[in-house]
Amino acid sequence: MLRTSLCSLVGAGLGFGLGFILVMLIPGRPSASDTGAVVVFLGGLLAVGGAIAGAVIGGAAELVQYLRRRDEAERDRKGS
């Protein structure tokens, strides 16, 4: 559960950072209020996508770890 939450938070942060960088790379000199609104909107959208992707990756990693532990425990039980 910890890995899923951590990956979700990291994914959200990276998504928002990517949105911020993309908006800052747009050529031209828009007003500050427009830039702020676009950063929040685009960053929020990418943060949601990053959070979902991070949760899926973290959940898959936890599932793989669980299955490995289960297989090792079963092997140890049969070996004893």
C-alpha positions as CSV (number, residue, x, y, z in Angstrom):
1,M,0.0,0.0,0.0
2,L,2.9,2.4,0.8
3,R,4.5,1.8,-2.6
4,T,1.2,2.5,-4.4
5,S,0.7,5.7,-2.5
6,L,4.3,6.9,-3.0
7,C,4.2,6.1,-6.7
8,S,0.9,7.9,-7.0
9,L,2.3,11.0,-5.3
10,V,5.5,11.0,-7.4
11,G,3.4,10.5,-10.6
12,A,1.2,13.5,-9.7
13,G,4.2,15.7,-9.0
14,L,5.9,14.8,-12.2
15,G,2.7,15.3,-14.2
16,F,2.2,18.8,-12.7
17,G,5.9,19.6,-13.3
18,L,5.6,18.5,-16.9
19,G,2.6,20.7,-17.4
20,F,4.4,23.7,-15.8
21,I,7.4,23.2,-18.1
22,L,5.3,22.8,-21.2
23,V,3.4,26.0,-20.5
24,M,6.7,27.9,-19.9
25,L,8.1,26.7,-23.2
26,I,5.2,28.2,-25.2
27,P,6.6,31.1,-27.2
28,G,5.3,34.6,-26.7
29,R,4.6,36.7,-23.7
30,P,1.1,36.0,-22.3
31,S,-0.2,37.8,-19.3
32,A,0.6,36.5,-15.9
33,S,-3.1,35.7,-15.1
34,D,-3.5,33.6,-18.2
35,T,-0.3,31.7,-17.6
36,G,-1.3,30.9,-14.1
37,A,-4.7,29.6,-15.1
38,V,-3.2,27.5,-17.9
39,V,-0.5,26.1,-15.6
40,V,-3.1,25.1,-13.0
41,F,-5.4,23.5,-15.6
42,L,-2.8,21.7,-17.7
43,G,-0.7,20.7,-14.7
44,G,-3.8,19.4,-12.9
45,L,-4.8,17.3,-15.9
46,L,-1.3,15.8,-16.2
47,A,-1.1,15.4,-12.4
48,V,-4.2,13.2,-12.5
49,G,-2.8,11.1,-15.3
50,G,0.5,10.8,-13.5
51,A,-1.2,9.8,-10.2
52,I,-3.2,7.1,-12.0
53,A,-0.1,5.8,-13.8
54,G,1.9,5.8,-10.6
55,A,-0.8,3.9,-8.7
56,V,-1.0,1.3,-11.4
57,I,2.8,0.9,-11.4
58,G,3.0,0.8,-7.6
59,G,0.2,-1.7,-7.4
60,A,1.7,-4.0,-9.9
61,A,5.1,-3.9,-8.1
62,E,3.3,-4.8,-4.8
63,L,1.5,-7.6,-6.5
64,V,4.7,-9.0,-7.9
65,Q,6.4,-8.8,-4.4
66,Y,3.4,-10.5,-2.8
67,L,3.5,-13.4,-5.3
68,R,7.2,-13.8,-4.8
69,R,6.8,-14.0,-1.0
70,R,3.9,-16.5,-1.4
71,D,5.9,-18.7,-3.7
72,E,9.0,-18.6,-1.4
73,A,6.8,-19.5,1.6
74,E,5.3,-22.4,-0.2
75,R,8.7,-23.6,-1.3
76,D,10.0,-23.4,2.3
77,R,7.0,-25.3,3.6
78,K,7.5,-28.1,1.0
79,G,11.2,-28.2,1.6
80,S,10.8,-28.6,5.4
